[in-house]
Amino acid sequence: MRAFTIAGTPPSWEQQLAAGLLDLGREAIVSHRAAAALHGFDGFGPTSIEYTVPRATGGAESAWRVHTSRTLDRIDRCSIGMFRCTTASRTIIDLARTGSPSELERAIDSAIRDGLSSPSFLRRRLSALRGSGRAGARLLDELLIDSGGPSDHERTFLRLVREAGLPRPTCQRIFRRDGRTLARVDFSFEPSPVIAEVSGRRGHSSDAERAKDGRRRNELQHLGHIVLDFTDGQVRHDPAYVVHTLRRHLA
């Protein structure tokens, strides 16, 4: 096993990742929790060192944690800086084998928020890779139902809407007029004019932020939209109020 030592200091996480790729050869790629850290998924720090190699190679003797896979298609590979790595979507699918539901939720929402994947693409890759009895596939199916929002409180809102039998909204829709962006909204219930916003920090914005929010709301209302504001606390602790308000305006 290669190792980097600079002036007696222990190698950094990045140096250890690079050393492992050199040890394992050209077909090896960073994967699982290490790939999640490279992609910047929330809750995954630079601590784990994991790789995947094609199963046909028979694996390799290594000090690192090495997984094998029958399929490592080009569509599941990418580069992040100097590192060969599984894509965000493939990383999520691999994490489904051992990750907790909360870890997978954070991974999915991080990838969607940062534009690294989408719910529809994740479903397609999962369908292509799941095979017979692929571990974690059912859990990932369930978590993808309420994916789409870039944060935990937005995922909770989507779950609430689904369980109440309300129509699923479009997430993070951008409204434009005369070639300029007016607003990006959390949830848009088209063809209804209803827009729903969910905030985790309502009441803590500055005067400038409140003024900006007011102008944004006025622009949307001028276009004929109904803008409903909910706090994270209302979504989590007073769901009956949220559902009642949505039903009244969606009817």
C-alpha positions as CSV (number, residue, x, y, z in Angstrom):
1,M,0.0,0.0,0.0
2,R,1.3,3.4,-0.9
3,A,1.2,6.2,1.7
4,F,2.1,9.8,1.6
5,T,4.1,11.4,4.4
6,I,5.1,15.0,4.3
7,A,7.7,16.1,6.8
8,G,6.6,13.5,9.3
9,T,2.9,14.6,9.2
10,P,0.2,12.1,8.7
11,P,-1.5,12.0,5.3
12,S,-4.6,14.0,4.8
13,W,-7.9,12.4,3.8
14,E,-7.4,13.5,0.2
15,Q,-3.9,12.0,0.1
16,Q,-5.2,8.7,1.5
17,L,-7.9,8.6,-1.2
18,A,-5.4,9.3,-3.9
19,A,-3.1,6.6,-2.5
20,G,-5.9,4.0,-2.5
21,L,-6.7,4.8,-6.1
22,L,-3.0,4.2,-7.1
23,D,-3.0,0.9,-5.2
24,L,-6.2,-0.4,-6.7
25,G,-5.5,0.5,-10.3
26,R,-7.3,2.3,-13.1
27,E,-10.6,0.5,-12.7
28,A,-11.1,1.6,-9.1
29,I,-13.3,4.6,-8.2
30,V,-14.1,6.3,-4.9
31,S,-17.6,5.3,-3.7
32,H,-20.1,5.1,-0.9
33,R,-19.5,7.4,2.0
34,A,-16.2,8.7,0.6
35,A,-18.0,9.6,-2.6
36,A,-20.8,11.2,-0.6
37,A,-18.2,13.5,1.1
38,L,-16.6,14.4,-2.3
39,H,-20.1,15.3,-3.6
40,G,-20.7,17.5,-0.5
41,F,-23.8,15.6,0.7
42,D,-25.0,17.0,4.0
43,G,-23.9,14.9,7.0
44,F,-21.1,13.1,5.2
45,G,-17.6,14.4,6.2
46,P,-14.1,13.5,5.0
47,T,-13.6,10.5,7.2
48,S,-14.5,7.3,5.3
49,I,-12.2,5.8,2.7
50,E,-14.1,3.5,0.3
51,Y,-13.7,2.3,-3.2
52,T,-15.5,0.1,-5.7
53,V,-13.8,-2.1,-8.3
54,P,-15.4,-4.3,-11.0
55,R,-16.3,-7.7,-9.7
56,A,-14.6,-9.4,-12.6
57,T,-11.2,-8.2,-11.2
58,G,-11.8,-10.3,-8.2
59,G,-11.2,-7.4,-5.8
60,A,-7.8,-6.5,-4.5
61,E,-5.9,-6.9,-1.3
62,S,-5.9,-3.5,0.4
63,A,-5.8,-1.6,3.6
64,W,-8.9,0.3,2.4
65,R,-12.5,-0.7,2.3
66,V,-13.1,-2.1,-1.2
67,H,-16.5,-3.0,-2.6
68,T,-17.1,-5.0,-5.8
69,S,-19.8,-4.5,-8.4
70,R,-20.9,-6.3,-11.5
71,T,-21.8,-3.0,-13.2
72,L,-19.8,0.1,-13.2
73,D,-21.1,1.7,-16.3
74,R,-19.8,5.0,-17.7
75,I,-23.1,6.7,-16.8
76,D,-22.3,6.0,-13.1
77,R,-18.7,7.4,-13.2
78,C,-17.5,10.9,-12.9
79,S,-14.4,12.9,-11.8
80,I,-14.2,15.3,-8.9
81,G,-10.9,17.1,-9.1
82,M,-8.2,14.4,-9.2
83,F,-10.5,11.7,-8.1
84,R,-12.4,9.0,-10.1
85,C,-15.7,8.7,-8.3
86,T,-19.2,7.3,-8.5
87,T,-21.8,9.9,-9.7
88,A,-24.2,11.4,-7.1
89,S,-27.0,9.1,-8.3
90,R,-24.9,6.0,-8.1
91,T,-23.5,7.0,-4.7
92,I,-27.0,7.3,-3.3
93,I,-28.0,3.9,-4.7
94,D,-24.9,2.4,-3.2
95,L,-25.5,4.1,0.2
96,A,-29.0,2.5,0.3
97,R,-27.4,-0.8,1.2
98,T,-26.1,0.4,4.6
99,G,-27.3,4.0,5.2
100,S,-30.0,5.0,7.6
101,P,-33.2,6.5,6.2
102,S,-32.2,10.0,7.6
103,E,-28.8,9.7,5.9
104,L,-30.4,8.7,2.6
105,E,-32.9,11.6,2.8
106,R,-30.0,14.0,3.3
107,A,-28.1,12.5,0.4
108,I,-31.1,12.6,-1.9
109,D,-32.0,16.2,-1.0
110,S,-28.4,17.4,-1.2
111,A,-28.0,16.0,-4.7
112,I,-31.3,17.5,-5.9
113,R,-30.6,20.9,-4.3
114,D,-27.1,21.1,-5.8
115,G,-28.3,20.0,-9.3
116,L,-26.3,16.7,-9.2
117,S,-29.3,14.5,-9.8
118,S,-33.1,14.6,-10.0
119,P,-35.9,12.3,-8.6
120,S,-36.7,11.0,-12.1
121,F,-33.1,10.2,-13.0
122,L,-32.5,8.5,-9.7
123,R,-35.6,6.3,-10.3
124,R,-34.3,5.4,-13.8
125,R,-30.8,4.4,-12.5
126,L,-32.3,2.5,-9.6
127,S,-34.5,0.6,-12.0
128,A,-31.5,-0.3,-14.2
129,L,-29.3,-1.3,-11.3
130,R,-31.6,-2.9,-8.8
131,G,-31.6,-6.5,-10.1
132,S,-33.0,-9.2,-8.0
133,G,-33.2,-8.3,-4.4
134,R,-30.7,-5.4,-4.5
135,A,-30.3,-4.3,-0.9
136,G,-31.9,-1.0,0.0
137,A,-33.9,-0.6,-3.2
138,R,-37.3,-0.7,-1.5
139,L,-36.2,1.9,1.1
140,L,-34.9,4.1,-1.7
141,D,-38.2,3.7,-3.5
142,E,-40.1,4.9,-0.5
143,L,-37.8,7.9,0.2
144,L,-38.0,9.0,-3.5
145,I,-41.7,9.5,-3.2
146,D,-41.3,12.6,-1.1
147,S,-38.1,13.9,-2.7
148,G,-37.8,17.1,-4.7
149,G,-37.4,19.8,-2.1
150,P,-33.9,20.9,-1.3
151,S,-34.3,20.7,2.5
152,D,-35.7,18.5,5.3
153,H,-38.7,20.8,6.0
154,E,-39.7,20.8,2.4
155,R,-39.5,17.0,2.3
156,T,-41.8,16.9,5.3
157,F,-44.2,19.2,3.5
158,L,-44.3,16.9,0.5
159,R,-45.0,13.9,2.7
160,L,-47.8,15.8,4.4
161,V,-49.4,16.8,1.1
162,R,-49.2,13.1,-0.1
163,E,-50.7,11.7,3.0
164,A,-53.5,14.2,2.9
165,G,-54.4,13.1,-0.7
166,L,-53.7,16.6,-2.1
167,P,-52.2,17.0,-5.6
168,R,-48.4,16.9,-5.7
169,P,-46.9,20.3,-6.4
170,T,-44.0,21.3,-8.6
171,C,-40.9,22.0,-6.4
172,Q,-38.6,25.0,-6.8
173,R,-40.5,26.4,-9.8
174,I,-39.0,29.6,-11.3
175,F,-41.4,32.4,-12.4
176,R,-40.2,34.9,-15.0
177,R,-41.6,37.9,-16.7
178,D,-40.1,40.0,-19.6
179,G,-37.0,37.9,-19.5
180,R,-36.2,38.4,-15.9
181,T,-36.6,36.1,-12.9
182,L,-39.3,37.2,-10.5
183,A,-39.1,34.4,-8.0
184,R,-38.2,30.8,-7.2
185,V,-40.9,29.3,-5.1
186,D,-40.9,26.2,-2.9
187,F,-44.1,24.7,-4.2
188,S,-46.5,25.5,-7.1
189,F,-49.8,23.6,-7.4
190,E,-50.4,24.3,-11.1
191,P,-52.8,24.4,-12.8
192,S,-54.1,26.0,-9.6
193,P,-52.7,29.5,-8.9
194,V,-51.7,28.4,-5.4
195,I,-48.1,28.7,-4.3
196,A,-46.9,27.5,-0.9
197,E,-43.7,28.6,0.8
198,V,-42.2,26.8,3.8
199,S,-39.7,28.6,5.9
200,G,-37.5,27.4,8.8
201,R,-36.7,30.9,9.9
202,R,-39.9,32.9,9.6
203,G,-39.8,35.9,11.9
204,H,-36.0,36.1,12.0
205,S,-35.3,38.0,8.7
206,S,-34.0,41.5,8.5
207,D,-35.9,44.6,7.4
208,A,-34.2,44.3,4.0
209,E,-35.1,40.6,3.6
210,R,-38.7,41.3,4.6
211,A,-38.9,44.1,2.0
212,K,-37.5,41.8,-0.6
213,D,-40.0,39.1,0.3
214,G,-42.9,41.7,0.2
215,R,-41.9,42.8,-3.3
216,R,-41.6,39.2,-4.5
217,R,-45.1,38.4,-3.0
218,N,-46.6,41.4,-4.7
219,E,-45.1,40.4,-8.1
220,L,-46.5,36.9,-7.8
221,Q,-49.9,38.2,-6.7
222,H,-49.9,40.6,-9.7
223,L,-49.6,37.5,-11.9
224,G,-52.7,36.1,-10.3
225,H,-51.1,33.7,-7.8
226,I,-52.2,32.9,-4.3
227,V,-49.2,32.8,-2.0
228,L,-49.5,30.8,1.2
229,D,-46.8,30.9,3.8
230,F,-46.2,28.2,6.4
231,T,-43.4,27.8,9.0
232,D,-41.5,24.6,9.6
233,G,-43.2,24.4,13.0
234,Q,-46.7,24.5,11.5
235,V,-45.8,21.8,9.0
236,R,-44.4,19.6,11.7
237,H,-46.6,20.4,14.7
238,D,-49.9,21.7,13.2
239,P,-50.4,19.7,10.0
240,A,-54.2,20.0,10.3
241,Y,-54.0,23.7,9.9
242,V,-51.6,23.4,6.8
243,V,-53.9,20.8,5.2
244,H,-57.1,22.7,5.9
245,T,-55.5,25.9,4.5
246,L,-54.3,24.2,1.3
247,R,-57.7,22.4,0.8
248,R,-59.6,25.6,1.1
249,H,-57.5,27.3,-1.6
250,L,-57.1,24.3,-3.9
251,A,-60.9,23.6,-3.9
